[in-house]
Structures are given as structure tokens and as C-alpha cells.
Amino acid sequence: MRFAWIDLREVPRPQLQAVVDAAIHTRMAGVLATDAELLGTLPPTITRVLVPASPATAGAKKPGDKEVQGTGGTKDTKGAKEAKSAVDATSSAAATSPAGAGIDILLRQFSTQDELDALAADNRAAGGTPAVGLIDVRDDRTLQLSCAGAVALPYTVIRFADPTKIPLEIVLAAADSADGKLVTVVDDLEEAAIVFDVLERGSDGILYAPRSADEVFALARLLEATTPQLELSTLTVESIRHVGLGDRVCVDTCSHFDEDEGILVGSYSSGFVLCCSETHPLPYMPTRPFRVNAGALHSYTLGPDNRTSYLSEVGSGMALLAVGADGRTRRVVVGRAKLESRPLLEIRTHAEDGQLVSLTVQDDWHVRVLGPGGKVLNVTELQTGDELLGYLAQDKRHVGLPIGEFCKEV
């Protein structure tokens, strides 16, 4: 299950309390901060992640600081050396503090194999606060080190220097069988949505610094975005009728349909038939496994968030629901919709309770719908009494949204 940590370090101070309250209210998985006292005020239902203050920040050169020769020939200011000592002390105290002292996880940066080994050793030590790693990936060496961290640590937070998602794919593949969780730093919610889809499984979690409480609530909606399991119904064919020329829509998606998948289409917003994708061989043309010959342009189709659209509205970039014969669903993106004039066929069916479900499709043998068990049925060969798979909606519709009002469709 995907999750998010809220990074408080860059939240504008006037927004800080509102962001913290929003993170608690939306049950975000974790909050990350450099302020141990602030983390100690959070409830135990949220993971409290402490980041020791950066030496580079804490040790900024002050007037009067003298440069001293450091180990290895490097020059450090007196203030920087004091800051580094303070950071080391904070890390040590947090690492040895008993569980329940207000800090659940200590996040430490690593950039070498020795530092990763030290982190892994700290995690094996009993009684301390779990230590997890943060790494900046900017080249092949740090990429390989991040892969090792994803395998060795309970959490590995990765900040990628470049916008490409290829390095993330490599880490995901390397850590596929590991028990640890991968947390990817993102700059905005759009990137978060992309990160969650990489290699289909995506990053386990993200680290995000919101600018306001509104962005926390938007992130919560993103995390909750799932597609439902639908309870499909068996529909019995009453009649089929040739109705003449009209306009029908082919929906070409950006996904490869399974053989028992299609989209739900119907003339009425209260009932849909499962129209089959073109994944099955035809004698006169190649398969189009991305396509559904959906129906007449007036028809409804079901999309995410229980919202319907007319086929006439479907277009490039829009999201629809791919539905399997067992009721499973997934989000698919439309690449294009093709509107063409063709002879049409009306199929009238009824559910067990007598509810009428109607579908108007292209009047041609190669157009197919699905029956129970994923049986593929050519529409021109349907007969009275044949059984189809469909979905009965419980709500009436207004501009595609479910609404509890009187509405009769005939």
C-alpha cells in the first residue's frame, strides 16, 4: 500500500501548524522534521522521522571563525567543526534513545558503502531508534549504492538529481524481492502520481514538502485513488433490432486489454453491457488489443470515481475504466476516439429484477460483447435468451455524476 511522509523542513512557518494538523487529520504515514521537540508533540499514530541538522547548514561560517586544517588536508571553520559535533551528538542520542521517546525513525544521509554498512549495523543493534538512509542519486556510483540501500535498510529515501525515471526503475527492479520500503522525494503532486506508476508497482512511498494544508489534502486524495471491484450482473437478451445508419465510437486506449476485459457501455445511465476489446482474432483484420468498438455516440460509459461520460465526450487523455469479466477494474487512458457512420444494431436486455438495459452498437459480426465467464459473443449472432455480462448502477445521473433524483430513461 502506497504512503507519504510530509517533509516539514521547507514548509513556510505561517503554514506549519496547518500542515501538521492536515497531516494528522488525513492520516499521513509519517512526518519528517529536524525539530525533535515538534515531533514529540505528534500522536503515535503517525511515524515521526527525525533528520539531524545538516552540518552544511548548521555550520555556516560566522564572522570571526578561523579556518583550521582538517583531517585529510581539508579546511574547516571552527563553527563547522562544532556543528558537525552537534549533529553527531544528536544522531547518537536519537539512535540510543528508547522506543517511544517521541522519535520513531532516525533518517541519516549516506554516500559511501561504509556509511551504508554503519546504518545497517545500527538497525541490527537492539534497543535503539531504527535508522534509515537518505541518498542523493546523481551518477552510476550513487545509483548502485541506492540499490544496495534499498535491499539492506527498512526504508531508503532517494532524491534523484535528474527528471528521468529510469534510475527509479533500476532501483525498483533491484529491490523487488527486498523487505525494505523505497521512499522517493518528489517536488509536486504531478510527479508523485508518476512515481507511483513507474514499472506498474511504483515507489512504496514518497517524501513531499507541501506549501499549504490544501496540498496535504490533495495528496491524501491521490493516495486514496483506487478503482473499485464491481459486482457484475447477468443480463438476458430480449431482442435485437437493426436500426439503420448512425454514428458509432471506437475507443482506442493506451493500454493492452486482457482477453476478458472491455469497457461498460449503455444507452441508459442505470445499466451497462460489458463491451469486449478487440483482443480476439478476426478472419479479415489484425487484432487491436487497445481498442473497444464501443457503441453509438449517445451511449454512456463508466469512468473512474463512479462518473459517466457520453461516448461523444470521450477523447485523448481522458481516463476510463477497463473492466474484467470477474468485476476487477483498472484505470486506462484514452489515446483517441474514432467517430464514424455505420449501420447500427439495438440490443435490449433485462436483469433478473426486470430492469431494462439497452445497448446500441455497430451492426457487424466482428463487434463483440462478453457473457458470463468471459465468453465472447458476436453481436449479430445474439439470440433471445442469450446471457450477457453487465453492470447495474444504483444512482441516476446528472452531468455524469450520481444523484438521488427521479429520472426515467426509455
N, C-alpha and C positions, 0 to 999 in steps of 0.2 A: 504494500500500500504506500503510495507516494506521500511525502510530507514536506514541510517547510520549516526552516529556522528563520526567525526575524533578527536581523542584524541592527542593533540599536546604535552602533558607533557613529553612523553618519546621519541619524535622524535629527532634523532641526530641533533644538531644545524646546521651542514653544509647542512642538507637536509630540514630544517624547511621551508624556503621560497618556495622551490619547492613543498613541500607537501601542503602548504597553497594555492598556485596557482592551483595545481591539484584539490584540494577540491572545489575551486570556479569554475573551468572550467567544472568539471563533475557534478556540481550542487548537491553536497552532502547536506543532510538536515541540518547538523549542525557541528560546530567546538567547541571543548571544550579546555579551557586553564585556567591557573592561572593568566595570564597576561591580565588585563583589557584593558591596552593600545593597545595591539596587537589585541584583539577582536574588539576594536573600529575602527580599520582600515578596517575591513571586510565589504562587501556590505550588505545591509539589506535583500538581497535575501537568505541569509544563517542564520540559527539560531545560535546566539552567546551565548555560555554557559560558565559561569564563575564558577570556582571552587576556593574557598578561599584556600590560602596556608595552608597546614596541620600543626597543632601545633607541631606534632612529628618531622616534617622536619624543620620548621621554628625555632623551639626552641631547636635545638641541643645544648647540653651543651658545653659552651665555657670555656677556661681556666680562672680561677678566679671567675666563677659563684659559689655562695654559695647555698647550699641546705637549703630550708626553709620548715617548716612544713605547709603542705596544709590542706585544709578542709578535714575532714574525715580521718585524720591521714596519708595522703599520703605526700610524699616529692616531691617538685618541685624545679627546679633550678630557679633562678631569670630570666634567659633568656627564659625559657619555659613559665613562667608566662607572660612575656612581649609579647612573640609570640602569646599566646592564646588571649591576649587582642587585639593584632593587627588583628588577624583573626576575632574575634567577631566584631571589628570595621568595617572591610571590608564587612562582611556579612550584618551588619546593614545598612551600606551606600548603598550597592547594593540593598537591599530589599526595601529601601525607595526612591531610585532614580527614577525619572520619566521615563516612557517608552520612548524608542528612545535614551537613553543616551549611547548607544554602547553595552549594555548587554541586551539580551532578556530573559535569564533564569539564575537563581542562583541555582547551584547544591550544596546541603548540605547533609552531611552524617548523618544517623540516626541509632541508635542501640537499642533504647528503645521506648516504647509506648508513653512516654511523649514527646520525640523528634519528633516522627511522628505526634502527636497531634499539636505540635507547628508549624510544617511545613504546616499542613492542615489549621491551623488558619491563617498563613501568606498568604496563597493563597486566603483565603476568604476576606482578607483586600483589599480594593480598592486602586488603585493608585501606588502600588509598583511593583517591578520586580517579576514575578512569581517564586516561589521557588519549586524546585523538589528534590526528595530524592535519595540518594545512600546508598545501604545497602550491607554488606558482609553476604552471607548465608553460614553458616558452621555447623549449627545444627538445631534441630526442632524448637527451640525458634525463631531463626532468620528467618527460613523459614516461620513460621506463621506470623511473623512481616512483611516480604516482601509481603505476600499475602494481608495483611491489607493495606500496602502502595500502592499496585497496584490498589486497589479499591478506595483509598482516594485521591490520587495525580494525577495531569495531566500527569506526567512522573515519572516512578520509574526505576532507573538504578540499576541492580542487578549484583553483582560479586559473582559467585558460586565458593566455595573452592574446590569442588570435580569434577572430569570429568564426572560423571554420569549426564544424562539429566532428571532423574526422578524428582528432585526438580523443574526444569523448567516446566515440565508437570503439577506439582501440582499448581504452580503459574498461569499458563495459564488457568487451569480449574477454579481456584478461581476467576480470574478476567475476565472471559469470557464475562460477561454482563456489565462490567465496561466501562466507557468512557475514562479512562486514557490509556496511552501508556506504554508498557513494553519495556525497553531497556536492552539488555544483553551484558555484557562485554565478548569479545572473544579475544583469543590470536593470531589467524591466520585465513586466509580465508577459510581453510578447515572446521574449527569449525563454522565459520559464515554460511556456506552452510548447516551444520547440524542443527544449531539453528533455521534457517528459516523454517525447515521442521518438527520440533517437533510438535506432535499432529496435523499434517497436516496444521495448521494455522501458527505455528511458532511464534517467538518473533516479536513484531511490528518493532523493530529496534535493531541495535547493536551499541556498542561503541568499536572502534578499533583504536589502535595506530600503524599506518604504519611505516615502516622503510625507505620508499622512496616514491617518487611520482608514481613510477611504481605500487606499491601496491595499491595506491588510484585508479588508472585506472583499475586495476584488480578487485577491489571491485565494481567499477561502472558497470563493465560487469556482475558481479554476481547479482547485484540488478536489472539489466535490463533483466535478463534471464527469458523469459516467452515463452509459446508455443502459436502459432497463432490459430485464428479461421479460418478454411479452408472453401472455397466455393466448396462444392462437386457438381459433375455433374451427370446427369442421362446417363447411358450407355446402349445401346441396343445390345442384343446378336445377332451376325451374324451367328456363327456356333460353335459347339463343336466337338472335334475330339479326338479319342483315339490314343495316340502317342507311347504307349509302355513303357517299363521299363526305369526308370531313378531315380535320387536321389532327394528326397524332404526333406524340413527342417520344423520341428516343433519348434516354438519359445515359450519357457517356461519363463514367466516373474516372477518378484517378486511382482506383483500386481494382484488384483482381478478385472477382466474386468466387466463392466456393460453389460447387455444383448444386447444393441445396439452398442457395441464397438468392435473394432478389430484393425488390422494394415493395412496399404496401401501397396499393393504388385503389381508388374507388370513386364512384360518381357521387356518393354521399359521404359527408364527414363522419357519419356514425359507423361506417363499415367499410372494410378494405379487403381486397384479394391480394394474395402474395404472387406478384408477377415475377416470372423466372428470368434470371440473367441468361445471356447468350453464351453460356459455358459448355453447352452440349453440341456435339457435331451436327451439321446440317449438310444435306447432299449437294447443294449448289453454291455454297459460300463458306468461307472460313469462319471459325468461331470468333466472337468478340467478347471475351470474358470480362470486359469492363463495362458492358452495355446491358441495359434493360429496355426493351421495346415496351414502353410503359402504358400508353393509352392516349385517349383523346385529351386535348389540351384543357378542357374544363375540369378534368379529374383532380381530386385531392391526392397528395402523397404525404406520408408521415415523416417528419424530421426529428432531430433531437429536441429535448425539452418539451415533448408532447405537443409540438406545434405542427400544424399542417400548412402546406403551400399548394397552390394550384400548379399543375404542370406547366401552365403558361408562364409562371413566375420563375421556374427553375432555370438557373443559368450558371455560368462558370464561377467557381469559387464558393458556391453555396454548399452547405452540409445537409446530407440526407441520412436516413437510417438504412443500412443493409440488414436484412432480417433473414435468419435461417429457419429451416423447417421445424426446428425444435424451440423456436422462440428467442434464440440468442440474437443480440443486436450489436452493431458497431457503427461508428461514425465513418461515413465516406464522403469525399469531396467531389463535387461535380466538375468535370473538365469542360463539358459543353452540353448543350441540349439541342437536338435537331428537330425542327418542326417541319413536317411535310404532309401534303394532302394524300390521303389513302382511303380506300373503301374501309368502312368500319363495321364492327360486329358488337352487338349488345349482349352481355351475359348477365342474366338475372338469377340470383341465388337467394336462399334463405338459411338462416341459422336454426339451431334446434328450437329456439323460442319463437320462431316465426319471423324474426327481424329480417327485413329485405336488405340485401347487399347487391349493388349493381356495378358493373364494370363495362366500359366501352373501350375496345381495343382495335387495332388494325385487323381487318378481315383477311387473314392469311395463315396458312398452315404452320409457318415457321415461328409464329408468335406463341409463346407458351406460358402456362401458369403452373403452380405447384399444388399437388394434392398431399394428403396425409402420408407421412413417411418420406416426404421429398419426391414423390412420384411426379414425373414430368409429363404434362398434358398439353397437347396441341389444341389451340382454342377452336379451330374449325372442326375438330373431331369430338368435341364435347357433346354429351347427350343428357337428356333429362335424367336426374338421379345420380349423376356423377358427383363425386365429392372433391371439393377444393379446400385449400387452407386459406384462412382469413383472420382478420382481427376486428373485434367489435369494440368501438370506443364508447366510453361511458358518458362523455360530455358532448354537448352541442358546441358549435364553433362560431366565433366572430373574429374576422380578420386573422384566422388561423389559430386563435387562442381558445382554449376550453372555457366555456361559460355556462352557468346553470340557468338557462332560459328556455322558453318554449320555442321550438323550431321544428317544422315538419318539412322533410325533403321528399319529393316524389319524382 
